[in-house]
Amino acid sequence: MTDTLARRIDGKVFAAGLRARLAAEIPSLGFQPGLAVVLVGEDPASQVYVRNKAQQTVEVGMRSFEHKLPAETTEAEVLALVARLNADPAVDGILVQLPLPKHIDADKVLLTIDPAKDVDGFHPVNAGRLATGANALVPCTPLGCLMLLQDLHGSLAGMEAVIVGRSNIVGKPMAQLLLKADCTVTIAHSRSRDLPALCRRADILVAAVGRPEMIRGDWIKPGATVIDVGINRLPPDASGKSRLVGDVAFAEAEKLAGAITPVPGGVGPMTIACLLHNTVTAAKARRGV
């Protein structure tokens, strides 16, 4: 164990820089990219997230199209809206905010989105393109993680990466991105044997398992880079305050890691910035720029 604490990877600062670069690029494109967001129902967290997306979309110089639908909206009505957005030339990116109400099949809705406008990167066409090494729209959170890693290390070639979590949203696309960056990649999960020993091999450890502080300090290889994707709200303490923690026990891990993302303020701010990045990418690709 070293006497110095790990470098904190500041996702807020990097995300602000990415948004500034997009804002500088957009006027030179000759067109204004447009992002459509569909929100069904009154989920409070989703409402805040959608409001932030809309605000940041406009701030970088893009058009924001918000479609807020009541919770009782039928699946057919949502599918019809997505079809209209697919056909709308002003819309370059379509994002359907999850979770959807239980009577709507989220997979069916996501499959209806034109893969060329799928700025969340969840469509099987984009997942398949990513898996085969082709250009694809990539899910925003793993893309943000990759940007932070490349900013820190430059080349990732030859590094051993362990991802804890195998979701379609983070774990699997993160593995594909790191493979493409020439890492040696292991995907671990709750059923992996001797998870601590797997984690201790990692030069890059990505935690995306959704369990508060599951990964302990002594699971970290000294000097490793730790990317904590988890956002977990702990129950209120005796004083009535609850707090956000990641999937990594931060205070323990920062004594061994070389660099680590805090929660909040690490990976979180990168997600919306990468959504805007994906929208500009989709807009340019659709116009052959």
ABEGO torsion letter per residue (X at the ends): XBABBBBBBBAAAAAAAAAAAAAAAAAAAGBBBBBBBBBBEABAAAAAAAAAAAAAAAAAGBBBBBBBBBAABBAAAAAAAAAAAAABAABABBBBBOBBBAABBAAAAAAABBAAABAAGABAAAAAAAAAGBBBBBBAAAAAAAAAAAAAAEBABGBBBBBBEABAAAAAAAAAAAAAAGBBBBBBBAABBGAAAAAAABABBBBBAGBBGABBAAABBBGBBBBBABBBBBBBBAAGBBBBBBABBAAAAAAABABBBBOBGBAAAAAAAAAAAAAAAAAAAAAGX
